[in-house]
Amino acid sequence: MRKQLKEARMRAGLTQQQMAEKLDISLVYYQKIEAGERTGDFTIWDRLEDITGIHQRILREI
């Protein structure tokens, strides 16, 4: 599990569904990224960094 990503999403006050919508990806795909089962492309990580204000290197930690 990517604990930092989950915590950042929760601090932003977003559900997994809301985050998936902001990223324009499916809920299942986002859940797999957060669980560490999928990597996601650089575009997604750039957008996650913009949304959370946390560097993607930290968000990617498992």
KOLMARFI-849234 format. One line per 5 residues: number of its first residue (from 0); their letters; for each residue x, y, z of C-alpha. Coordinates in steps of 0.25 Angstrom, whole numbers, plus 2048, in hexadecimal, padded with zeros to 3 digits. Layout:
REM KOLMARFI-849234
NUM> a> X,Y,Z | ...
//
This chain:
REM KOLMARFI-849234
0> mrkql> 800,800,800 | 805,80E,7FD | 802,814,80B | 807,822,807 | 7FE,822,7FB
5> kearm> 7F2,81E,803 | 7F5,828,80E | 7F7,833,804 | 7E9,830,7FE | 7E2,830,80B
10> raglt> 7E9,83D,80F | 7E3,843,803 | 7D6,83E,807 | 7D4,835,7FB | 7CE,827,7FA
15> qqqma> 7D4,81D,7F0 | 7C9,820,7E7 | 7CB,82F,7E7 | 7DA,82D,7E5 | 7D7,824,7D9
20> ekldi> 7CE,82E,7D3 | 7D8,839,7D4 | 7E2,830,7CD | 7D8,82C,7C3 | 7DB,81D,7C5
25> slvyy> 7D2,812,7CB | 7D0,810,7DA | 7D6,802,7D8 | 7E2,807,7D1 | 7E4,812,7DC
30> qkiea> 7E2,807,7E7 | 7ED,7FF,7E1 | 7F7,80A,7E0 | 7F4,80E,7EF | 7F6,7FF,7F3
35> gertg> 803,7FE,7EC | 7FE,7F4,7E2 | 7FF,7FD,7D6 | 80A,808,7D3 | 802,812,7CB
40> dftiw> 808,81B,7C0 | 810,828,7C2 | 804,830,7BF | 7FC,82A,7CA | 807,82D,7D4
45> drled> 809,83B,7CF | 7FA,83D,7D2 | 7FB,837,7DF | 806,840,7E3 | 7FE,84C,7DF
50> itgih> 7F2,848,7E6 | 7F9,844,7F3 | 804,84E,7F3 | 80E,842,7F7 | 819,83E,7EE
55> qrilr> 816,831,7E6 | 823,82A,7EB | 81D,82A,7F9 | 80F,827,7F4 | 814,81A,7ED
60> ei> 81B,814,7F9 | 815,807,7FD
//
